[in-house]
Amino acid sequence: MANLIYRALGPADLEDAHALSKAVGWPHRLEDWKFVMQLGSGIGAIEDGRLRGTGCWWPQGDSFATVGMIIVSPELQGRGIGRVLMDRALTDAGERSLVLIATQAGLPLYEKLGFEAVGTVRQHQIAGSKPQDVSLPAGSRLRPLAKDDRPALQRLDARATGMDRTAALDALMESAVGLVLERDGQVEGFSFFRRFGRGYVIGPTIATGTDDAKALIGSFLNEHRTEFLRVDVPVETGLSEWLSEQGLPKVDEVVTMVRGHKPHREKNGPRAFSLINQALG
């Protein structure tokens, strides 16, 4: 601990951060680290010139931020490094209310820092799924995302999450495959498909109803059924059981936590049916 210093992470740290996440069994690729770091800020714990811990946060507008990528080298765990990394990230985030997704191992630390559990997320994944055909809701059509859809995506996402995730959406529009569900000429939902970890992730999925969300996610499942696929869904959406029926079993369950004000989503409005990833929400 005496030799540890803490400083901001920069592009030169990405390869070491990637190696650190591999050391704790996380599936992130170097490209996944580049994606999240372009959207936020990170703090590193350095021992004798070596990166031994990371903590990151991402502004979601002026009122909220998400926190994640809290990693400590296995041989240094249990020495309070994670607490220092979290303290630094929380200080940097300022007065924003904070959202994070916690493993069971991380819950005690986050509770001590004032976070409260507000929900549960289930991770589903498999290679070579065997999805069933999903019916498209009456009067709806699916089409590829277009650049002109950007304002509609921003509005839907803000209503569904209660946060301003414009930067993340813009990054996804540049790097992922997007699908839109349209009804009566209006965008009623959307979903993204991109490389992540061991294969591909489907998310975020924002929709006005469960059938719309199933149509969006099901389209990607059927088109890419031979690939390794991952979907992270809030339990309250009811999609966890459906994904298991589609051949994507649950492999993990984590806890959504908030410190400060919980983001407000419209009652009976659109909602987030799957996540970007567990760091960004």
N, C-alpha and C positions, 0 to 999 in steps of 0.2 A: 504493500500500500504506500510505503514511503516514496517509492520511485514513480508512482502514478501521477500523471498530469492530465488535465482535461482541456480539450480545445475543439474548435469547430472542425467538422469533417469537410473535405474538399474532394475534387475529382481525382486527385492523386491517391486517395484512400480507398477507392472503389474496389480494387482487386483484393486488398487486405480485408475489407468489410465482407466481400463475397466469401473469402476463405474462412472468416470467422463464422458466418452463418452456416457454412457447410460443416464446420466442426461441431455445431450443436444439432445437426441433423435437419436443417431447414432446406427446402428444395430450390430456393431462389437461385436463378442464374445471374451472371454478371449484368446482363441486359435488364433484368428485373430491378437490380440495385440502381442502375442508371435511370430507369423510368421513375422510381420513387424519389430519387435525390434531386431530379430536375424540378420537382414540385414543392420541395420543402427544405428544411435545414436539419443538420445532424450534429451530434456531439460525440467525440471519441474519447475513450480512456486509453492513454498511452503509457506503456511501461518499457523503459529502456529502448525507446524508438519503435516499439511494436504495438499495433492496434490490438487492444485486449477487450474492448467493450464499445458498444454503440447505442445511441438513443436518438430518435428522430421525431420531428413534429411537422405537421403540414397545415398551413392556414386554410380555412374554409370560409373565406370572407373575413369580415372584421370582428364577428361575434363568436366564431367557433374555430376549433382546431382539432385535428386528430393526432394521436400519439402512437408510436409503434417502433418496430425494429429494435426493441430493447434486448440486447444480446450481451452476455458476458462470457468470456472464455471459460470453458468447463473447469479448468484447474484453479480459477480465481472466483468461482461462484461461492456465495455465502459470506462474502467479506464486505458487503454494503456498497459495492460498485454500482449495482443496478439502481439503488436508491439515489446515489449522487447523479447518475445519468438522468434519471427521472426528474430530480430537482432542477437540474440545469435546463431540461426541455420545458418544464412548466414555467420557469422564470422567463425564458425566452418568449414563450407564447403570450406572456402578459396577462391582460384581463379577460382573455377569451375563455369561454366555457370549453371543456375538453372532453373528447370522446375517445375511448380506446376499446380494444378487444383483448380480453385477458384469458390466459390459460389458467387452469386450476392452481398451478404452481405460483403464478404471479398474483393471484387474488389477495393474499395477505398484505403484500406490499402496497398494492393500489388502494386497498381499503384504508390503510394507515395514512395514505396521502389524500384522503377525502373523496375517493371515487365510490359511487354507488352502483350496484348492479341494476340494469334496466331491461335486460333481455338476454336471449340465448341465440347463438348462431351455430348451425350444423354444417360441417364440411362433408360434401359428397364427392366421391371420385372413383374412377375405374378406367382401365384400358379395355377397349372393345366392348362398349355397352350395347345393349339390344333394346333400344327404345321402341315404344309403340307409336303408331301414327297419332298425331294430335290434331283435332278439328279446329279450324279457324273460326272464330266467332262470326256470326252472321253479319254481313255488311262490311266486313273488315278485309284488308289485304296486307300482305307483307311485302316490303320492297327494300332495296339497299338504301342505306343512309346517304344523304346528299349534303353538301356543304350548306345549302340553304336551310337545312333543318336545325342549324345551330341554335337560333333563338327559341325554337319550340323545345329542344332538348333541355336548355337551361331552365326554362319555365317549369317543365315537368319535374326535373330533378330537384329544383328548389322547393316545389310544393311537396314532393315525396320525402325529402330528407330534412327540410328545415334549415339547410345550409347552402352557402354559395360555393358550389364545386366547379365553377367555370374553368379554372386552370386544369383540373383533372379531366374534364370532358373534352377540352381542346386537345390535350395530349392524346387522349384515346381516339379522337377523330383523325389524328395524324398517324397513329400506329396500329390501330385495331380495325377489324371488320365490323361494321355497324349495320344493324337491321332495325327497321321502323315498322310499327303497326299503325296503319292509317284507317280511319273510319269517317265517312262523310267529308273527306278532304282534310281532316284534322289528324295531327299526330297524337295518338292516344297511348303510345308506349314505344320503348326502344330497348335494345340490348347490344352488347359488344362481345366479340370473340377475339382472343389474342393469345399469343404464346406466353406461357408463364410456367416456371418450375419444370416439372417432369413432362409437361405436355401443353395443354391449352386450358384457359379458364373462360367461363361464360359469365360475364358481369361487367358493369352493373346491369341489372334488368330493372327498368322502371316501367310500371304499367298501372292502368286504372282499375284492373280487376284480375282475378286469379286466372280466368280463361285466357285473357290477353297475355299474361306472363307465361303460361304454359305453351301458348302458340309460339312466342318468341324463342324461349329456351328450347322447346321441342324441335324447332326448325334447325337449330345448330346441332342438337343431339343427333338428329337423323342424317344430317349432311356429313357429320364427322364421327360416325359411330365406331370407326376403327382406331381412332386416336385415344390417347390418354386424356380424359376430360375431368375437370374439377368445377364444382359449383358450390359457393358458400351462401346459405340462405338463412335469414332470420326465422326462428321457429314459428313465430306468430303468423307468418305468411301461409302456413299449411302446405308448403311445397316439399318439405322434407320427406313425407310419406310418398308423395307422387314421384320424386326422384328415385327413391328406392324401387318403386314399381317399374321405372324406366331402365333399371339395371345399374344405377349408380348408388351403391350402398353408403350409409353414413360411416365415416371413418374417424370423426372427431367432433367434439362439442366444446364451444368456448363461450365466454360471457361478455356481453356488451356492457360497458361501464361509462358513467358520466360524472364529471366534477363540475359543478355549476348548474346552469340551466340546461335542461334536456331540450334538444332541438324540437321545434314545434312543426308537426306535419298536419296538413288539412284533414279534418275528419271526413271520411268517405271520399277523400281525394286519391290521387295516385300514390303509390308506395314503392319502396325499394324491395324487390323480390329476390335479388341476389346482389352480392357485393362486388366492388372493384377488386379488392383483396382485403385481407384482415388488417392491414396497416392503414389504408385510406378509407375503409368503410364502404 
